[in-house]
């Protein structure tokens, strides 16, 4: 089925965002593993897998529209040097994603593409969950201090 060219363009931009997030989260996850923060490694890795699922769904939708997914463009990857920087960078990325998804949903509604609206709504709910997780981690760091927070992240 031929899709709206503007929607396809936006879907490819969202795909680029997701592919960027996957790379950023995988590096952060492996850095945590290397530092011995097994719980944090697992949590960030799970978020990377969520982003992989989002990328897969976007690719499926683009292909459904008889178009080609663009998988070769990444946006700026922001690798944190500390756990606090990682969480902050990831949270900023998620806020940007939510904004982008909201704009994409508006466009899909404007062109009466309910299938895309439904897909993007499903993804945005997951992205909001990622924001909640990052905000919880930041609150824990503020409340208990970075040393105690990291001590809690050691167990795998």
C-alpha positions in Angstrom: 0.0 0.0 0.0 1.3 3.4 -0.9 1.6 5.7 2.2 1.7 9.4 2.7 5.2 10.6 1.8 5.4 13.0 4.7 4.4 10.3 7.1 7.0 8.0 5.6 9.6 10.7 6.0 8.7 11.2 9.7 8.7 7.4 10.3 12.2 7.2 8.9 13.3 10.1 11.2 11.8 8.3 14.2 13.6 5.1 13.1 16.8 7.1 13.1 16.1 8.3 16.6 15.4 4.7 17.7 18.6 3.3 16.1 20.6 6.1 17.8 19.0 5.3 21.2 19.8 1.6 20.8 23.5 2.4 20.3 23.6 4.9 23.2 21.9 2.5 25.6 24.0 -0.5 24.6 27.2 1.4 25.2 25.8 2.7 28.6 24.7 -0.8 29.5 28.0 -2.4 28.8 29.9 0.4 30.6 27.8 -0.4 33.7 28.5 -4.1 33.3 32.2 -3.3 33.0 32.0 -1.2 36.2 30.3 -4.0 38.0 26.8 -2.5 38.2 24.9 -5.5 37.2 21.4 -4.3 38.1 21.9 -1.0 36.2 23.4 -3.0 33.2 20.3 -5.2 33.0 17.9 -2.2 33.3 19.6 -0.1 30.6 20.0 -3.2 28.4 16.2 -3.8 28.7 15.6 -0.3 27.5 17.9 -0.9 24.5 15.8 -4.0 23.6 12.6 -1.9 23.9 14.1 0.5 21.4 15.0 -2.4 19.1 11.3 -3.4 19.2 10.3 0.1 18.3 12.7 0.2 15.4 11.3 -3.2 14.2 7.8 -1.8 14.4 8.7 1.3 12.5 10.5 -0.7 9.8 7.4 -2.9 9.4 5.2 0.1 9.0 7.5 1.7 6.4 7.6 -1.5 4.5 3.8 -1.8 4.7 3.7 1.6 2.9 5.9 0.1 0.1 8.8 2.3 1.1 12.4 1.7 2.1 13.4 2.1 5.7 16.5 4.2 6.2 18.7 2.4 8.7 22.1 4.1 7.9 21.5 7.5 9.5 22.2 8.0 13.2 21.8 11.2 15.2 24.2 12.4 17.8 25.0 9.7 20.3 25.7 11.1 23.8 27.8 8.7 25.9 27.9 9.6 29.6 31.2 9.4 31.4 29.5 8.7 34.7 26.2 7.0 35.7 24.6 10.4 36.5 25.6 11.6 33.0 24.3 8.4 31.4 20.9 8.7 33.1 20.7 12.4 32.3 21.6 11.9 28.6 19.2 9.0 28.2 16.4 11.0 29.9 17.0 13.9 27.5 16.9 11.5 24.6 13.6 10.1 25.8 12.0 13.5 26.2 13.1 14.3 22.6 11.5 11.1 21.5 8.2 11.8 23.2 8.1 15.2 21.5 8.9 13.7 18.1 6.2 11.0 18.6 3.6 13.6 19.6 4.3 15.6 16.5 4.2 12.4 14.3 0.9 11.4 15.8 -0.5 14.9 14.9 0.6 14.4 11.3 -0.8 10.9 11.1 -4.1 12.1 12.4 -4.1 15.0 10.0 -3.8 12.6 7.0 -6.2 10.1 8.6 -3.7 7.3 9.1 -5.1 5.6 12.1 -2.8 2.6 11.8 0.2 4.8 12.2 -1.5 6.7 15.1 -2.1 3.4 16.9 1.5 2.3 16.4 3.0 5.6 17.5 0.7 5.8 20.5 1.9 2.3 21.6 5.5 3.4 21.3 5.0 6.7 23.1 3.6 5.0 26.1 6.7 2.8 26.3 8.9 5.9 25.9 7.1 7.7 28.7 7.9 4.6 30.9 11.5 5.1 30.1 11.3 8.7 31.3 9.6 7.6 34.5 12.5 5.1 35.1 15.2 7.7 34.5 13.4 10.2 36.8 13.1 7.5 39.5 16.9 6.8 39.2 17.6 10.6 39.5 15.4 10.9 42.5 17.1 7.9 44.2 20.5 9.5 43.5 19.3 12.8 45.0 17.8 11.1 48.0 20.4 8.6 48.9 23.5 9.9 47.3 25.4 8.5 44.4 27.5 6.2 46.5 24.5 4.4 48.1 22.7 4.4 44.8 25.7 2.7 43.0 26.1 0.3 45.9 22.5 -0.9 45.3 23.3 -1.4 41.6 26.1 -3.9 42.2 24.0 -7.0 42.5 23.2 -8.7 39.3 
